Amino acid sequence: MTTLRRLLVLTLLIPPALAAADEPTRSPRPNLKIRGVYGGIPSQIFERGETLDDYAINAVWIGSGGATAEVVGGLKAKAPGVKVFAEFNTMHDAEYLADHPDAAPVGPDGLRSPAPDGWQGICPTHAEHRRERMAAFRKTLADAPVDGIWLDYHHAHASWEQAEPNLPDTCFCPRCLEAFAKATGTPLGEGPASAIAARLLDEHRRAWVDWRCGVFTDWVREFRAIVDEVRPGALLGTFHCPWTADERDGALRDKLAIDLKAQSKYLDVFSIMPYHARFGHADDPAWIARQTARLGEYLGVRGEPGERLKIWPIVQLADWGEAVRAGDVADILDHGTRPPATGVMIFHWSGVGGDRAKVEAMGRAYRGYR
């Protein structure tokens, strides 16, 4: 039997389902420029003697603490053309409070606000913490050849990454109260902190919310200035809550102090976090596309060439809350890559890298988009 005939026979013996599983379902998405992984270097792929291109991965997000020149340079050497982005934590830092107790957010009762479900935030007007974060941000950009840097946990003291969020009102420390009064000219009145907080959350609520959002936006302004100075051309992105402006009684601004429209002046990429399984939509991955589309409508982003702002969702493949089935990966990524999205990444490699079925499903989907 000739070699060619042997190959033909072997091909016929391969079950059709298995053969189809090895090939991507062709669904080209020419506007989808980024197919990424978040949460660790995909070392398992390299250890198998494979390449990131075998899985059509062209971008990797790693924590800023590990984004050294050696690590980033090594990854780019192994995967020519890959984009490497750093993730930068701005406000979630329980350890900082050990030496700086005055940086703890204060609740409406005038007392330190407990960490909601273990998520410890920092007072956004604590000047020393802001200087420390800006210095660390600058160092990351200066030391490593990253293609961009993404803000993470850039919101008020809260635990929103769950089906039922915990959203305390903060921060009513003397520093914040003084800064608010000075910036807005709003009289605080007499009485204890609890009485002042009550007035701010009632008759002065709109001015209070606008001011708080402005504080967080001003951090973004400074981050932008550092990027432009230290690594011009690098992208500045943000990982952010997937709620619309109207959901949960406007909690995106009122509770989390996230003003996406104001921040858009300084950002390049919005990475909405529609973790469908974590947030109670395990059986409705189309929720991912709906939230992304609403974000696009809100920001005026359509996912077309030449737009300054971009939307690159981060979608959940790792088990967190409800489990994510390997059989659902293609559907999840399909909804995460629909316009206005022009990029996508999976959450998170450390929870997915050891699951060969999910990794292969991701690769098939990514290859099909090229």
C-alpha positions as CSV (number, residue, x, y, z in Angstrom):
1,M,0.0,0.0,0.0
2,T,1.4,3.3,-1.0
3,T,2.1,6.1,1.6
4,L,-0.6,8.2,0.1
5,R,-3.2,5.4,0.2
6,R,-2.3,4.7,3.9
7,L,-2.9,8.3,4.7
8,L,-6.3,8.3,3.0
9,V,-7.3,5.1,4.9
10,L,-6.2,6.6,8.2
11,T,-8.1,9.8,7.4
12,L,-11.3,7.8,6.7
13,L,-10.9,6.0,10.0
14,I,-10.8,9.2,12.1
15,P,-14.3,9.8,13.6
16,P,-15.9,12.9,11.9
17,A,-16.6,14.5,15.3
18,L,-13.0,14.3,16.3
19,A,-11.8,15.6,13.0
20,A,-14.2,18.5,13.3
21,A,-13.2,19.2,16.8
22,D,-9.6,19.8,15.7
23,E,-10.6,22.5,13.3
24,P,-11.9,26.0,14.2
25,T,-15.4,27.0,13.3
26,R,-14.7,29.7,10.8
27,S,-16.3,32.9,11.9
28,P,-13.9,35.6,10.8
29,R,-14.2,38.9,12.7
30,P,-11.9,41.3,10.9
31,N,-12.5,44.1,13.5
32,L,-11.4,41.8,16.3
33,K,-7.7,42.7,16.7
34,I,-7.0,41.3,20.2
35,R,-7.4,37.7,21.3
36,G,-5.9,37.5,24.8
37,V,-5.5,35.8,28.1
38,Y,-5.5,37.4,31.5
39,G,-4.0,36.2,34.7
40,G,-0.6,34.7,34.1
41,I,1.8,33.6,31.5
42,P,0.5,30.6,29.5
43,S,3.5,28.5,30.4
44,Q,1.7,25.2,29.9
45,I,1.5,25.9,26.2
46,F,5.2,26.5,25.9
47,E,5.9,23.4,28.0
48,R,4.0,21.2,25.5
49,G,6.3,22.6,22.7
50,E,3.5,24.7,21.3
51,T,3.2,28.4,20.6
52,L,0.7,31.1,21.4
53,D,0.0,31.4,17.7
54,D,-1.2,27.7,17.7
55,Y,-4.1,29.0,19.8
56,A,-4.3,32.4,18.0
57,I,-3.4,34.2,21.2
58,N,-1.8,37.6,20.4
59,A,-2.0,39.3,23.8
60,V,-1.3,38.5,27.4
61,W,-2.1,40.4,30.6
62,I,0.0,39.9,33.7
63,G,0.1,41.6,37.1
64,S,2.3,44.7,37.4
65,G,4.3,43.1,40.2
66,G,5.5,40.4,37.7
67,A,5.8,42.7,34.7
68,T,9.6,43.0,34.8
69,A,11.9,43.6,31.9
70,E,13.1,40.0,32.0
71,V,9.6,38.5,32.1
72,V,8.1,40.7,29.5
73,G,11.1,40.5,27.2
74,G,11.2,36.7,27.6
75,L,7.6,36.3,26.7
76,K,8.0,38.5,23.6
77,A,11.0,36.4,22.6
78,K,9.0,33.2,22.8
79,A,6.0,34.7,21.1
80,P,7.1,37.3,18.5
81,G,4.4,39.9,17.8
82,V,2.5,39.2,21.0
83,K,1.3,42.2,23.0
84,V,2.0,42.2,26.7
85,F,-0.1,44.4,29.0
86,A,0.3,45.0,32.8
87,E,-2.6,45.0,35.2
88,F,-2.3,47.6,37.9
89,N,-4.1,47.6,41.2
90,T,-5.0,51.1,42.4
91,M,-7.3,50.9,45.4
92,H,-7.5,47.3,46.8
93,D,-4.7,47.1,49.4
94,A,-5.4,45.8,52.9
95,E,-1.7,45.7,53.8
96,Y,-1.3,49.4,53.2
97,L,-3.6,50.1,56.2
98,A,-1.3,48.3,58.6
99,D,1.1,51.3,58.5
100,H,-1.4,53.9,57.4
101,P,-4.6,53.4,59.4
102,D,-5.7,56.9,58.4
103,A,-6.1,55.7,54.9
104,A,-9.1,53.5,55.8
105,P,-12.4,54.6,54.3
106,V,-14.9,56.0,56.8
107,G,-18.6,55.1,56.8
108,P,-21.6,57.3,57.5
109,D,-21.4,56.6,61.2
110,G,-18.0,58.3,61.3
111,L,-16.2,55.0,62.0
112,R,-13.8,52.9,59.9
113,S,-15.9,51.0,57.3
114,P,-15.3,47.3,57.6
115,A,-13.9,45.5,54.5
116,P,-17.1,44.3,52.6
117,D,-16.7,40.6,52.1
118,G,-12.9,41.0,52.6
119,W,-12.4,43.6,49.9
120,Q,-10.5,46.4,51.5
121,G,-10.5,49.7,49.7
122,I,-8.5,52.9,50.4
123,C,-9.6,56.5,50.9
124,P,-9.2,58.1,47.5
125,T,-8.0,61.4,49.0
126,H,-5.1,59.9,51.0
127,A,-2.2,61.9,49.4
128,E,0.6,59.5,50.5
129,H,-1.2,56.5,49.1
130,R,-1.8,58.3,45.8
131,R,1.9,59.2,45.5
132,E,2.9,55.7,46.3
133,R,0.6,54.3,43.6
134,M,1.7,56.8,41.0
135,A,5.4,56.0,41.7
136,A,4.7,52.3,41.3
137,F,2.8,52.9,38.1
138,R,5.6,55.0,36.7
139,K,8.2,52.3,37.7
140,T,6.2,49.5,35.9
141,L,6.1,51.6,32.7
142,A,9.8,52.6,32.9
143,D,11.2,49.1,33.8
144,A,9.3,46.8,31.4
145,P,8.6,47.1,27.6
146,V,4.8,46.7,28.1
147,D,2.4,47.6,25.3
148,G,0.0,49.1,27.8
149,I,-1.2,49.1,31.4
150,W,-4.7,48.4,32.7
151,L,-6.2,49.9,35.9
152,D,-7.8,47.5,38.3
153,Y,-9.9,48.0,41.4
154,H,-10.2,51.6,40.5
155,H,-13.4,52.3,42.5
156,A,-14.7,53.1,45.9
157,H,-14.5,50.7,48.9
158,A,-16.9,48.0,47.9
159,S,-17.3,44.3,46.9
160,W,-19.2,44.2,43.7
161,E,-17.7,41.1,42.0
162,Q,-20.5,38.8,43.0
163,A,-24.1,38.2,42.3
164,E,-25.3,40.3,45.2
165,P,-22.8,43.2,45.7
166,N,-21.9,44.8,49.0
167,L,-21.8,48.6,48.5
168,P,-21.2,50.7,51.6
169,D,-21.2,54.5,51.5
170,T,-17.8,56.0,52.0
171,C,-15.6,58.0,52.6
172,F,-16.6,60.5,55.3
173,C,-13.2,61.0,56.9
174,P,-12.3,64.6,57.9
175,R,-9.9,64.8,54.9
176,C,-12.7,63.9,52.4
177,L,-15.2,66.2,54.0
178,E,-12.8,69.2,54.0
179,A,-11.8,68.5,50.3
180,F,-15.5,68.3,49.3
181,A,-16.5,71.5,51.0
182,K,-13.5,73.4,49.5
183,A,-14.0,72.1,46.0
184,T,-17.8,72.6,45.8
185,G,-18.5,75.4,48.3
186,T,-21.1,73.2,50.0
187,P,-21.7,74.1,53.6
188,L,-21.3,71.0,55.8
189,G,-23.2,72.3,58.7
190,E,-22.8,71.5,62.4
191,G,-22.9,68.2,64.2
192,P,-21.1,64.9,64.3
193,A,-19.8,63.1,61.3
194,S,-22.9,61.0,61.1
195,A,-25.1,64.0,60.8
196,I,-22.9,65.5,58.1
197,A,-22.9,62.2,56.2
198,A,-26.7,62.1,56.4
199,R,-26.9,65.5,54.8
200,L,-24.4,64.6,52.1
201,L,-26.4,61.4,51.2
202,D,-29.7,63.4,51.1
203,E,-29.9,67.1,50.2
204,H,-26.3,67.3,48.9
205,R,-26.2,63.9,47.3
206,R,-25.8,65.0,43.7
207,A,-22.9,67.3,44.5
208,W,-21.3,64.6,46.7
209,V,-21.5,61.9,44.0
210,D,-20.2,64.2,41.3
211,W,-17.3,65.2,43.6
212,R,-16.4,61.6,44.5
213,C,-16.5,60.6,40.8
214,G,-14.2,63.5,40.0
215,V,-11.7,62.4,42.6
216,F,-11.3,58.9,41.0
217,T,-11.3,60.5,37.5
218,D,-8.5,62.8,38.5
219,W,-6.4,59.7,39.3
220,V,-7.0,58.5,35.8
221,R,-5.9,61.9,34.5
222,E,-2.6,61.6,36.3
223,F,-2.1,58.0,35.1
224,R,-2.6,59.2,31.6
225,A,0.0,61.9,32.0
226,I,2.5,59.4,33.3
227,V,1.9,57.0,30.4
228,D,2.4,59.9,27.9
229,E,5.6,60.9,29.6
230,V,7.2,57.5,30.3
231,R,6.0,55.2,27.5
232,P,4.3,57.2,24.8
233,G,2.2,55.1,22.6
234,A,1.4,52.6,25.3
235,L,-2.3,52.0,25.9
236,L,-4.1,52.9,29.1
237,G,-7.0,50.6,29.8
238,T,-9.3,49.9,32.7
239,F,-11.1,46.8,34.0
240,H,-14.5,47.9,35.2
241,C,-17.8,46.9,36.6
242,P,-20.2,45.8,33.8
243,W,-23.3,47.6,35.1
244,T,-25.0,50.2,33.0
245,A,-25.4,53.7,34.3
246,D,-29.0,52.9,35.4
247,E,-28.6,49.5,37.0
248,R,-28.9,49.1,40.8
249,D,-30.2,52.7,41.2
250,G,-27.2,54.2,39.5
251,A,-24.7,52.4,41.7
252,L,-21.9,52.6,39.2
253,R,-21.5,56.3,40.0
254,D,-23.4,56.7,43.2
255,K,-21.7,53.8,45.1
256,L,-18.5,52.9,43.1
257,A,-17.6,56.4,42.0
258,I,-17.0,55.2,38.4
259,D,-17.8,57.9,35.8
260,L,-17.0,56.1,32.6
261,K,-17.7,59.1,30.3
262,A,-15.5,61.4,32.3
263,Q,-12.7,58.8,32.4
264,S,-13.0,58.2,28.6
265,K,-11.1,61.5,28.1
266,Y,-8.0,59.8,29.4
267,L,-8.4,56.1,28.6
268,D,-7.9,54.1,25.4
269,V,-9.6,50.8,26.2
270,F,-12.5,49.8,28.3
271,S,-12.4,46.2,29.5
272,I,-15.9,45.6,30.8
273,M,-16.0,42.6,33.2
274,P,-19.2,40.6,32.3
275,Y,-18.4,37.5,34.4
276,H,-21.7,35.8,33.5
277,A,-21.3,32.8,35.8
278,R,-20.1,34.8,38.8
279,F,-22.9,37.4,38.5
280,G,-25.9,35.0,38.2
281,H,-26.1,34.6,34.4
282,A,-24.5,31.1,34.1
283,D,-27.2,29.9,31.7
284,D,-27.4,33.2,29.8
285,P,-24.0,34.0,28.1
286,A,-25.9,36.4,25.8
287,W,-25.9,38.7,28.8
288,I,-22.2,39.3,28.0
289,A,-23.1,40.7,24.5
290,R,-26.0,42.8,25.9
291,Q,-23.9,44.5,28.5
292,T,-21.1,45.1,26.0
293,A,-23.5,46.6,23.5
294,R,-25.0,48.9,26.2
295,L,-21.5,50.1,27.1
296,G,-20.9,50.9,23.4
297,E,-24.1,52.9,23.2
298,Y,-23.3,54.8,26.4
299,L,-19.8,55.7,25.2
300,G,-20.6,56.1,21.6
301,V,-18.3,53.3,20.5
302,R,-19.4,51.1,17.6
303,G,-16.3,48.9,17.1
304,E,-15.4,50.4,13.8
305,P,-11.9,51.1,12.4
306,G,-10.5,54.5,13.3
307,E,-12.3,55.0,16.6
308,R,-10.2,56.4,19.4
309,L,-11.9,54.4,22.2
310,K,-12.0,50.7,22.2
311,I,-13.9,48.0,24.1
312,W,-12.1,44.8,24.9
313,P,-14.3,42.7,27.3
314,I,-12.8,40.2,29.7
315,V,-15.0,37.1,29.8
316,Q,-15.2,34.3,32.4
317,L,-13.9,30.9,31.5
318,A,-12.5,30.0,34.9
319,D,-14.9,28.5,37.6
320,W,-15.8,31.3,40.0
321,G,-19.2,31.2,41.6
322,E,-21.0,28.9,39.1
323,A,-18.8,26.5,37.1
324,V,-18.1,27.2,33.5
325,R,-18.4,24.2,31.2
326,A,-15.9,23.6,28.4
327,G,-18.8,23.1,26.1
328,D,-19.9,26.7,26.7
329,V,-16.6,28.3,25.8
330,A,-17.4,28.9,22.2
331,D,-20.7,30.5,23.0
332,I,-19.1,32.7,25.7
333,L,-16.4,33.9,23.4
334,D,-18.9,34.5,20.6
335,H,-20.9,36.8,22.8
336,G,-17.7,38.5,24.1
337,T,-16.5,39.3,20.6
338,R,-19.5,40.9,19.0
339,P,-19.5,44.5,18.1
340,P,-18.6,47.0,19.6
341,A,-15.9,44.7,20.9
342,T,-12.6,44.9,18.9
343,G,-10.7,42.7,21.4
344,V,-11.3,40.1,24.0
345,M,-9.5,38.3,26.8
346,I,-10.3,35.3,29.0
347,F,-10.5,35.4,32.8
348,H,-8.3,33.8,34.0
349,W,-5.3,31.8,32.8
350,S,-4.4,30.6,36.3
351,G,-7.8,29.0,36.5
352,V,-8.0,27.7,33.0
353,G,-4.5,26.8,31.9
354,G,-4.7,23.3,33.5
355,D,-8.0,22.5,31.9
356,R,-7.1,21.2,28.5
357,A,-10.6,21.0,27.3
358,K,-11.3,24.7,27.9
359,V,-7.9,25.7,26.5
360,E,-8.5,23.7,23.3
361,A,-12.0,25.2,23.0
362,M,-10.6,28.7,23.4
363,G,-8.0,28.0,20.7
364,R,-10.6,26.7,18.3
365,A,-12.7,29.8,18.8
366,Y,-9.7,32.2,18.5
367,R,-8.4,30.5,15.4
368,G,-11.9,30.8,13.8
369,Y,-11.9,34.5,14.3
370,R,-8.8,35.2,12.3
